Amino acid sequence: MDIKGKHLLMDAFECDEVILNDPSLLRRILVEAALDAEMEVLHCYFHQFMPQGITGILVLATSHLSIHTWPEENYASLDFYTCGDKKIIEIGYALLKQLASKKAVVYSISRGIQYAETPTKNRQHAENTRLLNRGDDSDHISLKQLLSGQHDILFHQKNRIQDIQLIKASDIRMYLDEQLQFSSLDEHAYHEALVHPIFAVSLRPHRILILGGGDGLALREVLKYKELKKIDLVEIDADVVNAAMNVEELKKLNQRSFEDSRVTVHIQDAVDYLSLNSACYDIIIIDFPDPTNEKISALYTKEFYALLHRSLSRSGLVVCQSNSPRDTPIVFWSINKTMKASQFYTLSYHTIIPSFGDWGFHIGSKTPLSAPILSTDVSSTTLPSDFTKLMRFSPHSLSKKQFAVVNSAEHLVLHKIFKKEGLYL
């Protein structure tokens, strides 16, 4: 079985209320979208409620397209499922535009592929293999010890993407597939280092993109800059965002960052988002997991960085978490070399995060940075007053720079180097 279904779930906010209450217009808009997706329309039904609101559905060959509107709230929900070969994400965005939606959350889901023909015992094996591909021995041991002691499970959800565990003991920790993502004891050290150096060198940024970071912690730091006008956050896993928006302990930690009106969340694959993006961002922040397997390694390629380059304004900057310059120095410098192969000028720095050790980052720019990073006006609890101190590397780390390679779609090797450097199974 290989259905290859494509499923879009869209929440459209701030729509035109007149459009949302016009059944004939909505019927035409949805039929055109179905035909654009090269789907056969079998039946249409639209019901208008009194005094307002519409429910409409198109029955398509092996699929469907539906809409429910609340004109008084300027809101509509849409459900678009197809089994064709045509990508429907662009059609979905065109639908939102025709509803005059100013803000939307889009869930893009692949259906009928993963584990579709896997027997139960093999499925368990596949899940076990996936778990072993992420998280090092110390993460597995610390999680096991944590669960054997006194603790509270704040959130636990195992979905088609990963196994999410949010646990409260002496601190609050999130594990994804048994890989530690953060500890509340020192997460500020990571997120402040990820966010503030790039703002220190950026020129009047207004539009920001965060890729990953569904826990809202990087977003918390970004929102300290009051001059920002719009922040888009792209996260592939809706359950991570759900935890960040609804679990009180995590909401307190991220300071309810998702409630800021400048923030729009896109539940979507980052590659899909960037491929269709027409906006120019002043800053792009990449908060992806470590490249422990082939799938994640593909997010650290020359081709991916080319998409980032295209999505930046002329003076725009990108920052990428880049693993440890001490424990995985070849991985660290390979990310730097790959960014340079995508026409970026780079600036590298690192800091100590107790839960992870020495951790590194790279800033990429379209033009050479004219001045060193000194500091930012926004207060931080873990960064030095002079950011140039973060740019000094040990002779050991620098000696590994000569072994760096370019990671590309045709030469996908970063995950292999990661494993060879000894951290992961």
C-alpha positions as CSV (number, residue, x, y, z in Angstrom):
1,M,0.0,0.0,0.0
2,D,1.4,3.3,-1.1
3,I,-1.4,5.9,-1.3
4,K,0.8,9.0,-1.1
5,G,-2.1,11.1,0.2
6,K,-1.6,14.8,0.8
7,H,-3.6,16.5,3.5
8,L,-3.9,20.2,4.3
9,L,-5.6,21.5,7.4
10,M,-5.8,25.3,7.4
11,D,-7.0,27.8,10.0
12,A,-7.7,31.1,8.2
13,F,-7.9,34.2,10.5
14,E,-8.8,37.8,9.8
15,C,-10.7,36.9,6.6
16,D,-13.2,39.1,4.7
17,E,-16.5,38.4,6.4
18,V,-18.5,39.1,3.2
19,I,-16.6,36.4,1.4
20,L,-17.2,34.0,4.3
21,N,-20.9,34.4,4.1
22,D,-21.3,34.0,0.3
23,P,-22.1,30.4,-0.6
24,S,-21.9,30.8,-4.4
25,L,-18.6,32.6,-4.2
26,L,-17.1,30.0,-1.8
27,R,-18.4,27.2,-4.1
28,R,-16.6,28.8,-7.1
29,I,-13.4,29.3,-5.1
30,L,-13.3,25.7,-3.9
31,V,-14.2,24.1,-7.2
32,E,-11.4,26.1,-8.9
33,A,-9.0,24.9,-6.2
34,A,-10.0,21.3,-6.8
35,L,-9.6,21.6,-10.6
36,D,-6.2,23.3,-10.1
37,A,-5.3,20.1,-8.1
38,E,-6.4,18.1,-11.1
39,M,-9.1,16.4,-9.1
40,E,-12.5,15.2,-10.4
41,V,-15.4,16.9,-8.6
42,L,-18.2,14.3,-7.9
43,H,-20.6,16.3,-5.8
44,C,-20.9,19.8,-4.1
45,Y,-23.0,20.8,-1.2
46,F,-23.1,24.1,0.6
47,H,-25.4,25.0,3.5
48,Q,-25.9,28.6,4.8
49,F,-26.8,29.0,8.4
50,M,-28.9,31.9,9.8
51,P,-28.0,34.5,10.5
52,Q,-24.5,33.7,9.1
53,G,-21.9,31.0,8.5
54,I,-21.5,28.4,5.9
55,T,-20.5,24.7,5.7
56,G,-19.5,23.4,2.3
57,I,-18.0,20.2,1.0
58,L,-16.7,19.0,-2.3
59,V,-16.7,15.2,-2.8
60,L,-13.7,14.5,-5.0
61,A,-12.5,11.4,-6.6
62,T,-10.7,9.5,-3.7
63,S,-10.6,12.8,-1.7
64,H,-12.5,15.8,-0.4
65,L,-12.3,19.6,0.1
66,S,-14.4,21.2,2.9
67,I,-14.9,24.6,4.5
68,H,-16.6,25.9,7.6
69,T,-16.9,29.7,8.2
70,W,-17.6,31.9,11.1
71,P,-18.0,35.4,9.4
72,E,-18.6,37.1,12.8
73,E,-15.1,36.0,13.8
74,N,-13.6,36.5,10.4
75,Y,-12.5,32.9,10.6
76,A,-12.7,29.8,8.4
77,S,-11.4,26.2,8.7
78,L,-10.5,24.2,5.6
79,D,-9.7,20.5,5.1
80,F,-8.2,19.6,1.7
81,Y,-7.2,15.9,1.0
82,T,-6.0,14.5,-2.3
83,C,-4.3,11.4,-3.6
84,G,-3.0,12.9,-6.8
85,D,0.6,13.6,-7.8
86,K,0.2,17.4,-7.8
87,K,1.5,19.3,-4.8
88,I,-1.4,21.1,-3.1
89,I,0.4,23.4,-0.6
90,E,0.6,26.2,-3.2
91,I,-3.1,25.7,-4.0
92,G,-3.9,26.0,-0.3
93,Y,-2.1,29.3,0.0
94,A,-4.0,30.5,-3.1
95,L,-7.2,29.5,-1.3
96,L,-6.2,31.6,1.8
97,K,-5.5,34.6,-0.5
98,Q,-9.0,34.4,-2.0
99,L,-10.5,34.4,1.4
100,A,-8.5,37.6,2.1
101,S,-6.9,35.8,5.1
102,K,-4.3,38.0,6.8
103,K,-3.1,35.3,9.2
104,A,-3.2,31.5,9.0
105,V,-1.9,28.3,10.5
106,V,-1.3,25.5,7.9
107,Y,-0.9,21.9,8.8
108,S,0.7,19.9,5.9
109,I,0.5,16.1,6.4
110,S,1.6,13.1,4.3
111,R,-0.9,10.3,4.5
112,G,-0.9,6.6,3.7
113,I,2.8,6.1,3.5
114,Q,4.7,5.7,6.7
115,Y,4.2,2.3,8.3
116,A,1.3,1.7,6.0
117,E,2.3,-1.9,5.1
118,T,4.4,-2.7,8.1
119,P,3.3,-5.6,10.3
120,T,3.0,-5.0,14.0
121,K,6.2,-6.6,15.0
122,N,8.2,-4.9,12.2
123,R,6.6,-1.6,13.1
124,Q,7.9,-1.9,16.6
125,H,11.3,-2.7,15.2
126,A,11.1,0.4,13.0
127,E,10.2,2.6,16.0
128,N,13.0,1.1,18.1
129,T,15.5,1.8,15.3
130,R,14.3,5.3,15.0
131,L,14.8,5.8,18.7
132,L,18.3,4.5,18.5
133,N,19.1,6.9,15.7
134,R,18.6,9.9,18.0
135,G,19.9,10.6,21.4
136,D,23.3,9.5,22.9
137,D,24.0,7.1,25.7
138,S,24.0,9.8,28.3
139,D,20.5,11.0,27.2
140,H,19.1,7.5,27.4
141,I,20.6,7.0,30.8
142,S,19.5,10.3,32.2
143,L,15.9,9.8,30.9
144,K,15.8,6.3,32.5
145,Q,17.0,7.6,35.8
146,L,14.6,10.5,35.6
147,L,11.6,8.2,35.0
148,S,12.7,5.8,37.8
149,G,12.6,8.6,40.4
150,Q,10.0,11.1,41.6
151,H,8.6,13.0,38.6
152,D,5.5,14.3,36.8
153,I,4.7,13.6,33.1
154,L,3.6,17.1,31.9
155,F,3.1,16.0,28.3
156,H,3.6,12.7,26.4
157,Q,2.6,12.2,22.8
158,K,4.0,9.7,20.3
159,N,3.1,10.6,16.8
160,R,4.2,9.8,13.2
161,I,7.1,12.2,13.6
162,Q,8.6,11.5,17.0
163,D,8.0,10.6,20.6
164,I,7.6,13.8,22.8
165,Q,8.1,13.7,26.5
166,L,7.9,16.7,28.8
167,I,8.9,15.8,32.3
168,K,9.1,17.7,35.6
169,A,11.4,16.6,38.3
170,S,14.0,19.0,39.9
171,D,13.9,20.8,36.5
172,I,11.7,20.6,33.4
173,R,13.0,18.7,30.5
174,M,11.8,17.9,27.0
175,Y,13.0,14.7,25.2
176,L,12.3,14.0,21.5
177,D,12.9,10.3,20.7
178,E,14.8,10.1,23.9
179,Q,17.1,12.9,22.9
180,L,17.3,15.8,25.4
181,Q,16.1,19.1,23.8
182,F,16.4,21.3,26.8
183,S,16.6,21.5,30.6
184,S,15.0,24.5,32.3
185,L,18.1,24.8,34.4
186,D,20.3,26.0,31.6
187,E,18.1,26.4,28.4
188,H,18.7,30.2,28.6
189,A,22.3,29.7,27.8
190,Y,21.4,28.0,24.5
191,H,18.5,30.2,23.4
192,E,20.3,33.5,24.3
193,A,23.3,32.4,22.3
194,L,21.1,31.3,19.4
195,V,19.2,34.6,19.2
196,H,21.1,37.7,20.6
197,P,24.4,37.7,18.6
198,I,22.6,37.8,15.3
199,F,20.4,40.7,16.5
200,A,23.6,42.5,17.6
201,V,24.9,42.6,14.1
202,S,21.6,43.0,12.2
203,L,20.5,46.4,10.8
204,R,16.9,47.3,12.0
205,P,15.3,43.9,11.5
206,H,11.5,43.8,11.2
207,R,10.5,40.5,9.8
208,I,11.8,37.3,11.4
209,L,11.6,33.6,10.5
210,I,12.2,30.8,13.0
211,L,12.6,27.2,11.6
212,G,12.0,24.7,14.4
213,G,11.8,25.9,17.9
214,G,8.2,24.7,18.5
215,D,8.8,24.9,22.3
216,G,8.6,28.7,22.0
217,L,11.9,29.3,23.9
218,A,13.8,30.9,21.0
219,L,10.7,32.8,20.2
220,R,10.7,34.2,23.8
221,E,14.1,35.7,23.2
222,V,13.1,37.1,19.8
223,L,10.1,38.9,21.3
224,K,12.4,40.9,23.5
225,Y,13.0,43.1,20.5
226,K,10.0,45.4,20.5
227,E,10.6,46.9,17.1
228,L,9.8,43.6,15.3
229,K,6.7,43.7,13.1
230,K,6.2,40.1,12.1
231,I,7.5,36.7,13.2
232,D,6.8,33.5,11.4
233,L,7.6,30.2,13.1
234,V,7.7,27.0,11.1
235,E,7.5,23.7,13.1
236,I,6.8,20.3,11.5
237,D,5.3,18.8,14.7
238,A,1.9,20.2,15.8
239,D,2.2,18.3,19.1
240,V,5.3,20.2,20.2
241,V,3.5,23.5,19.6
242,N,0.4,22.2,21.3
243,A,2.5,21.5,24.4
244,A,4.2,24.9,24.3
245,M,0.8,26.6,24.0
246,N,-1.2,24.6,26.6
247,V,1.1,23.1,29.2
248,E,1.2,25.7,32.0
249,E,4.8,24.9,33.1
250,L,6.1,25.3,29.5
251,K,3.9,28.3,28.9
252,K,5.6,29.9,31.9
253,L,9.0,29.0,30.6
254,N,8.4,30.4,27.2
255,Q,6.6,33.4,28.7
256,R,3.4,32.7,26.6
257,S,5.4,33.7,23.5
258,F,2.8,32.2,21.1
259,E,0.1,34.6,22.4
260,D,1.9,37.6,20.8
261,S,-0.1,39.0,18.0
262,R,3.0,39.4,15.8
263,V,3.5,35.6,15.7
264,T,2.2,33.3,13.0
265,V,2.7,29.6,13.4
266,H,3.0,27.3,10.3
267,I,2.8,23.6,11.0
268,Q,4.7,22.6,8.0
269,D,7.9,21.0,6.7
270,A,10.6,23.7,6.5
271,V,11.7,22.8,2.9
272,D,8.1,23.0,1.7
273,Y,7.7,26.4,3.4
274,L,10.8,27.9,2.0
275,S,10.2,26.4,-1.5
276,L,6.9,28.4,-1.7
277,N,7.9,31.4,0.3
278,S,7.9,34.8,-1.5
279,A,8.6,36.9,1.6
280,C,12.1,38.4,2.4
281,Y,13.2,38.0,6.0
282,D,15.7,40.2,7.9
283,I,16.7,37.3,10.2
284,I,16.2,33.5,9.9
285,I,16.9,31.5,13.0
286,I,17.4,27.7,12.5
287,D,16.7,25.6,15.6
288,F,16.8,22.1,14.1
289,P,17.8,18.9,15.9
290,D,21.4,17.5,15.5
291,P,22.0,15.7,12.2
292,T,21.9,12.2,13.7
293,N,20.2,10.6,10.7
294,E,19.8,11.0,7.0
295,K,16.5,12.8,7.2
296,I,17.8,15.5,9.5
297,S,21.1,15.7,7.7
298,A,19.2,16.8,4.6
299,L,18.3,20.0,6.5
300,Y,22.0,20.9,6.6
301,T,22.7,20.7,2.9
302,K,24.0,23.2,0.3
303,E,20.5,23.0,-1.3
304,F,18.7,23.9,1.9
305,Y,21.0,26.8,2.6
306,A,20.3,28.0,-1.0
307,L,16.6,28.2,-0.1
308,L,17.6,30.3,3.0
309,H,19.7,32.6,0.9
310,R,16.8,33.2,-1.5
311,S,14.5,34.0,1.4
312,L,16.7,36.7,3.0
313,S,16.6,40.4,2.3
314,R,19.8,42.0,0.9
315,S,21.1,42.7,4.4
316,G,19.5,39.6,5.9
317,L,21.2,37.2,8.2
318,V,20.8,33.5,9.1
319,V,22.0,31.7,12.2
320,C,22.2,28.0,12.6
321,Q,22.8,25.8,15.7
322,S,25.8,23.8,14.6
323,N,26.7,21.2,17.3
324,S,29.8,21.1,19.4
325,P,33.1,22.5,18.1
326,R,34.8,20.4,20.8
327,D,33.0,17.0,20.6
328,T,32.0,17.1,16.9
329,P,34.4,19.6,15.4
330,I,34.2,18.2,11.8
331,V,30.4,18.4,11.9
332,F,30.7,22.0,13.2
333,W,33.1,23.1,10.5
334,S,31.4,21.1,7.8
335,I,28.2,23.2,8.4
336,N,30.3,26.3,8.1
337,K,31.8,25.1,4.8
338,T,28.4,24.1,3.4
339,M,27.0,27.5,4.2
340,K,30.0,29.1,2.3
341,A,29.3,26.8,-0.6
342,S,25.8,28.4,-0.7
343,Q,27.3,31.9,-1.1
344,F,27.1,32.9,2.5
345,Y,29.8,34.8,4.3
346,T,30.1,33.2,7.8
347,L,30.9,34.2,11.4
348,S,31.3,31.4,13.9
349,Y,31.0,31.4,17.7
350,H,30.3,29.1,20.6
351,T,29.3,29.0,24.3
352,I,29.1,26.6,27.2
353,I,25.7,25.0,27.9
354,P,26.0,22.7,31.0
355,S,23.5,20.1,29.7
356,F,25.3,19.8,26.3
357,G,28.8,21.1,26.8
358,D,30.6,23.4,24.4
359,W,28.1,24.4,21.7
360,G,28.6,26.2,18.4
361,F,26.7,28.4,16.0
362,H,27.3,30.0,12.6
363,I,25.9,33.3,11.3
364,G,25.6,33.6,7.5
365,S,25.2,36.8,5.5
366,K,25.0,37.8,1.9
367,T,27.7,40.4,2.2
368,P,30.7,40.5,4.5
369,L,30.0,41.7,8.0
370,S,31.5,45.1,8.3
371,A,32.0,45.2,12.0
372,P,32.5,42.6,14.8
373,I,29.6,41.7,17.1
374,L,30.0,43.5,20.4
375,S,26.8,43.3,22.3
376,T,23.0,44.0,22.2
377,D,20.8,46.3,24.2
378,V,18.6,43.4,25.2
379,S,19.5,42.0,28.6
380,S,20.7,38.4,28.9
381,T,21.6,36.2,31.8
382,T,24.3,34.0,30.3
383,L,26.2,36.0,27.6
384,P,29.3,38.1,28.1
385,S,29.0,41.9,27.7
386,D,31.5,41.6,24.7
387,F,30.3,39.0,22.2
388,T,33.6,38.8,20.5
389,K,34.8,36.5,23.4
390,L,32.5,33.9,21.9
391,M,34.5,33.8,18.7
392,R,37.7,32.4,20.1
393,F,38.2,28.6,19.4
394,S,40.7,26.2,20.8
395,P,43.6,24.9,18.7
396,H,42.0,21.4,18.8
397,S,38.8,22.7,17.2
398,L,40.6,24.8,14.6
399,S,42.9,21.8,13.6
400,K,39.8,19.9,12.6
401,K,38.7,22.6,10.1
402,Q,40.8,21.1,7.4
403,F,38.7,17.9,7.4
404,A,35.4,19.7,6.8
405,V,33.3,18.7,3.8
406,V,30.3,20.2,1.9
407,N,27.1,18.4,2.8
408,S,24.8,18.2,-0.3
409,A,21.8,16.2,-1.5
410,E,24.1,14.2,-3.8
411,H,26.8,13.8,-1.1
412,L,24.8,13.5,2.1
413,V,27.4,12.7,4.7
414,L,26.9,14.9,7.7
415,H,25.1,12.2,9.7
416,K,27.8,9.7,9.0
417,I,30.5,12.1,10.2
418,F,28.4,12.8,13.3
419,K,28.3,9.1,14.2
420,K,32.0,8.7,13.4
421,E,32.9,11.5,15.8
422,G,31.7,9.1,18.5
423,L,28.8,10.8,20.3
424,Y,25.9,8.7,19.0
425,L,25.1,5.0,18.5
